Amino acid sequence: MITGPQIRAARALLGIDQKSLARMSGLSVPTIQRMEASNSFVGGMVDSLTRVVAAIEAGGLELIADGATSIGEGRGVRLRQRAPARAEDPVAPADQGAQ
């Protein structure tokens, strides 16, 4: 399964906008927008999800499932599980986008 945040992150790493991902996957921009709006696993048509994953992978990215090891080589990023925010933390997770 793929999540909305994974799709947004993949686009950022590829340096493309939603319109480009839509074109690469053969889907509409509103479909990409709906997928990215999900904060958890993306629901919908399996064919649409397959197309997005194939487009991302064709762009050169490896999507790593939760708990899976990377099979590729080269540089990459992985989201680690966040610890609950503490009052003394200088930047709580909700504030990270403001940096």
Protein Blocks (a to p, Z undefined) as FASTA:
>chain_A
ZZfklmmmmmmmnopafklmmmmnopafklmmmmmmpmbdcedjfklmmmmmmmmmmnop
acddehiacfbecddddddddddddfklmbdfklmmmZZ
